[in-house]
Amino acid sequence: MIAVGLVASSMGMAAAANQISIKGGTAFTNTAATQLTTKDTSADGVRIYSDYYRQGSGKRYQLITTGVGQAVSSTGAKIYRFNVCRDVPVGLDSCKAWKYPA
């Protein structure tokens, strides 16, 4: 029983290490950092998006939600870095610092 609890705890911590939250949303990778998911968690009318880069590509990619509760994902080569932002309709967008998955 104890060993099972320790395994679950370790897996939870690994997943949390590749997650960023911002008011109204979150972005996170899977353990291998090959899938990025961006989710809108608030009914405030502000879209959530993530900018990200994959290893082997200098290209910037973007995932954009369109409404509360929506989650969008992308799978491919390992994510090199990503962030999460609020798409403020009038004004500057609010973004969290870049996250570099392990």
N, C-alpha and C positions, 0 to 999 in steps of 0.2 A: 504494500500500500504506500509506504513512504517513498519508495523508489519511483513509483508512478507520479506522485505529486512533484517530485524534484524534476522529472523529465518535462512535465507540463509547464512548470515554472520556467525552466530554461528556454523552452520553445517560445513562451510568451515574451520573455525578455528579448530574444533575438528578433522577433517580429517588431516589437516596439522600437528597437534601435533604428529601424528603417522607416520611421513614421514622423510626419510633421503635421501639426495641427495649427489652424488659424481660426479666428472667429468665423463661425459658419461653415467650416469645412476641414477636410483632412486629405493628406496624400500619403501613400505607403507603398512599399515594394513587397514582393514575396521574399522568402528567405534567400533565394538565389539571386535576387535583384534583377530578374529577367522580365518581370511584370510590374507595371506601375498602375495604381488605381487612385483616382481622384474622386472625392465624394463631397457633395453639397449636403450639409447637415442642418441648415437653418432656412426657415420660410421668410427670409428678409428681402427677397427680390434681388440679391446680389449673387452673380455667378461666381463659382470657384474654378480656378484653373491651375495647372502645373506646367512649368517649363522643365524640360529634361534633355539630357544628352546620353547617348549610348556609346559604349566603348567601340572604337574603330570608326567612329563617324564624328566629324566636326560639326554636324548639323544639329540645330536646336529643334526639338519637337515640342508640341503643346497638346495637352488634354484639357477640354473645356466642358464644364457641366452646363445644363440648360435649366435646371430647376431643383427644388428641394427634394432630397432623398435620392437624386440621381447619382449613380456612380459610373464612371467611364474608365476603361482600362486599355492598356497597350502591352503587347508581349513581343519580345524580340531579344536582341543581344543585351548583355548585362548593362544596367543603368550605371552610368559614371557619376552623375550628379542630378539632383532634382530639387525643386522648391514647390511651394504652394502659395497662391495669391488670391486676393479678393478683387474682382473686376468692378471697381467703383464706377458707377455710371457717369458722374460728373466729378472729376478730380483725379488725383493720382491713385493708382492701384496700390494696395498694401500687400507686400510679399514677405515671406519668411526667408531667412538666410539659406543658402545652398546646403543640401545634405549630401554626404558622400557615403553610400552604402558600403558596408564592410565586405 
